[in-house]
Amino acid sequence: MRLSPFFEELSSAYEAELDDLLTDSAGHDVLAQRLRLKRSQLPDLLPMIECNPEMLAVAFHGGMDFLSPEVMRELVAQDPEDLPSWDVLGEESVRLQPWAAELAKIVLSDPNGEQFLVVTACLEYLRASSKGPSEPGVRRRDDYGGYDDERTDADVEPDNDVDLEEAGADWLAEQGFDRKDRTSGDN
């Protein structure tokens, strides 16, 4: 898929923003709660709609269904000034989840809201298409309101046989750090 320089750069920023929201400093998965917070802050973030659209676009993560992948592939190859209006794109190619439609109303109150929604749809399409669904056109909802095309039951079910402390010690030893003895009290 050919990307315009605009979408090539912006999609990297969007991925980085989602990655930043994914875990806390302890490594816990906090994406769902951070997305809820971002969505609640959307009206306050509107001033960033032009300078940092990726910061707002993540609020729509998982809220768009793509009806016409062909149209979306054409759009990501275009420069922002060549993109259609949201009304045209929304009717033909993108369906918003009800919660995302409510957010769209807020965004559309901004003079740059239409272009922002089209750009956001393109970013979400690129993210979804980079996951490579197992069957064309079939995507499953994940726990965060997004789509997870590659998650298996093994990824969801906790593995009670794994000792995370031991696994962490093994990894640190592989990186050249001395292994601490858990029984000697040197922890």
URURLIN-V305101 format. One record per residue. N is the residue number from 1. RES is the residue in three letters. PSI is psi in radians with two decimals (999 if undefined). Layout:
n=(N;N)
res=(RES;RES)
psi=(PSI;PSI)
This chain:
n=(1;2;3;4;5;6;7;8;9;10;11;12;13;14;15;16;17;18;19;20;21;22;23;24;25;26;27;28;29;30;31;32;33;34;35;36;37;38;39;40;41;42;43;44;45;46;47;48;49;50;51;52;53;54;55;56;57;58;59;60;61;62;63;64;65;66;67;68;69;70;71;72;73;74;75;76;77;78;79;80;81;82;83;84;85;86;87;88;89;90;91;92;93;94;95;96;97;98;99;100;101;102;103;104;105;106;107;108;109;110;111;112;113;114;115;116;117;118;119;120;121;122;123;124;125;126;127;128;129;130;131;132;133;134;135;136;137;138;139;140;141;142;143;144;145;146;147;148;149;150;151;152;153;154;155;156;157;158;159;160;161;162;163;164;165;166;167;168;169;170;171;172;173;174;175;176;177;178;179;180;181;182;183;184;185;186;187)
res=(MET;ARG;LEU;SER;PRO;PHE;PHE;GLU;GLU;LEU;SER;SER;ALA;TYR;GLU;ALA;GLU;LEU;ASP;ASP;LEU;LEU;THR;ASP;SER;ALA;GLY;HIS;ASP;VAL;LEU;ALA;GLN;ARG;LEU;ARG;LEU;LYS;ARG;SER;GLN;LEU;PRO;ASP;LEU;LEU;PRO;MET;ILE;GLU;CYS;ASN;PRO;GLU;MET;LEU;ALA;VAL;ALA;PHE;HIS;GLY;GLY;MET;ASP;PHE;LEU;SER;PRO;GLU;VAL;MET;ARG;GLU;LEU;VAL;ALA;GLN;ASP;PRO;GLU;ASP;LEU;PRO;SER;TRP;ASP;VAL;LEU;GLY;GLU;GLU;SER;VAL;ARG;LEU;GLN;PRO;TRP;ALA;ALA;GLU;LEU;ALA;LYS;ILE;VAL;LEU;SER;ASP;PRO;ASN;GLY;GLU;GLN;PHE;LEU;VAL;VAL;THR;ALA;CYS;LEU;GLU;TYR;LEU;ARG;ALA;SER;SER;LYS;GLY;PRO;SER;GLU;PRO;GLY;VAL;ARG;ARG;ARG;ASP;ASP;TYR;GLY;GLY;TYR;ASP;ASP;GLU;ARG;THR;ASP;ALA;ASP;VAL;GLU;PRO;ASP;ASN;ASP;VAL;ASP;LEU;GLU;GLU;ALA;GLY;ALA;ASP;TRP;LEU;ALA;GLU;GLN;GLY;PHE;ASP;ARG;LYS;ASP;ARG;THR;SER;GLY;ASP;ASN)
psi=(2.29;2.29;2.49;2.75;-0.62;-0.89;-0.47;-0.81;-0.80;-0.60;-0.59;-0.75;-0.67;-0.79;-0.75;-0.71;-0.77;-0.70;-0.68;-0.57;-0.27;-0.83;2.75;-3.07;-0.36;0.01;0.15;2.48;1.97;0.32;-0.81;-0.83;-0.62;-0.60;-0.69;-0.76;-0.79;-0.72;-0.67;-0.44;-0.07;-0.81;-0.64;-0.37;-0.11;-0.57;-0.32;0.11;-0.58;-0.75;-0.58;1.16;-0.49;-0.50;-0.55;-0.60;-0.56;-0.40;-0.44;0.07;2.16;0.09;0.18;2.37;2.39;2.05;-0.40;1.52;-0.55;-0.78;-0.73;-0.70;-0.64;-0.71;-0.70;-0.17;-0.06;2.79;2.74;-0.61;-0.24;0.03;2.61;3.02;2.81;-0.68;-0.79;-0.83;-0.82;-0.69;-0.64;-0.65;-0.33;2.33;2.27;2.47;2.68;-0.74;-0.61;-0.56;-0.64;-0.72;-0.66;-0.63;-0.69;-0.82;-0.68;-0.21;-0.26;2.48;-0.47;0.20;-0.69;-0.86;-0.68;-0.78;-0.65;-0.78;-0.75;-0.74;-0.72;-0.73;-0.75;-0.67;-0.78;-0.72;-0.81;-0.71;-0.41;-0.32;-0.35;1.40;2.57;-0.61;2.33;2.27;-0.04;2.14;2.50;2.57;2.42;-3.06;-0.13;0.19;0.08;-2.83;2.45;1.78;-0.27;-0.07;2.37;2.97;-0.57;-0.53;-0.49;-0.74;2.30;2.50;1.71;-0.20;-0.14;2.20;1.81;-0.62;-0.75;-0.74;-0.69;-0.72;-0.69;-0.78;-0.77;-0.69;-0.68;-0.46;-0.02;0.06;2.63;2.43;2.29;2.46;2.13;-0.42;-0.28;-0.16;0.22;0.17;999)
